[in-house]
Amino acid sequence: MSETTTVRVRTSTRDELNALSAERRESVDDLVREGIALIRRETWRRQAEIDARRAAADPADRAEVASLLRDLTGE
């Protein structure tokens, strides 16, 4: 870790981060980076779910998906 900075968090948050860091034998930096990646993946997953529901509700989108599946499977 070449550069560091201070991030203001509640003392209880710092304590939880330090405890989890010790439990997992990972640095707090690694833990925070993993948390950021998890949040990004979850945000992407939720948006994909919303988009899929919208597409499923739209007859034109359903027809397009069915056409693509036929093309892919050769049916």
C-alpha positions in Angstrom: 0.0 0.0 0.0 1.9 3.0 -1.3 -0.4 5.9 -0.3 -2.8 6.1 2.5 -5.4 8.6 3.8 -7.7 9.1 6.7 -11.4 8.3 6.3 -13.7 9.6 9.0 -16.1 6.9 10.3 -17.7 6.3 13.7 -15.6 4.7 16.3 -17.9 1.7 16.3 -17.5 1.3 12.6 -13.7 1.4 12.9 -13.9 -1.2 15.7 -16.1 -3.4 13.5 -13.7 -3.1 10.6 -10.8 -3.9 12.8 -12.5 -6.9 14.4 -13.6 -8.3 11.0 -10.1 -7.7 9.6 -8.6 -9.7 12.5 -11.1 -12.5 12.1 -10.4 -12.8 8.4 -6.7 -12.1 8.7 -7.0 -9.5 6.0 -6.0 -5.8 6.1 -8.7 -3.2 6.6 -7.8 -1.9 3.2 -8.5 -5.3 1.6 -11.7 -5.6 3.5 -12.9 -2.2 2.4 -11.9 -2.9 -1.2 -13.8 -6.2 -1.1 -16.8 -4.4 0.3 -16.7 -1.8 -2.5 -16.6 -4.6 -5.1 -19.5 -6.4 -3.5 -21.6 -3.2 -3.5 -20.8 -2.6 -7.1 -21.7 -6.2 -8.1 -24.9 -6.1 -6.1 -25.9 -2.8 -7.7 -25.3 -4.3 -11.1 -27.3 -7.4 -10.2 -30.2 -5.4 -9.0 -30.3 -3.3 -12.2 -30.0 -6.4 -14.3 -33.0 -7.8 -12.4 -35.0 -4.6 -13.0 -34.1 -4.7 -16.7 -35.1 -8.4 -17.0 -38.4 -7.8 -15.4 -39.1 -4.9 -17.7 -38.1 -7.0 -20.7 -40.3 -9.9 -19.6 -43.3 -7.5 -19.3 -42.8 -6.1 -22.8 -44.2 -8.4 -25.6 -41.8 -7.0 -28.2 -38.8 -7.7 -25.9 -40.1 -11.2 -25.2 -40.5 -11.9 -28.9 -36.9 -10.6 -29.5 -35.5 -12.9 -26.8 -37.5 -15.9 -28.2 -36.0 -15.1 -31.7 -32.5 -14.9 -30.3 -32.9 -18.2 -28.5 -34.2 -19.9 -31.6 -31.2 -18.6 -33.5 -28.8 -19.8 -30.9 -30.4 -23.3 -30.5 -31.2 -23.8 -34.1 -34.8 -24.5 -33.4 
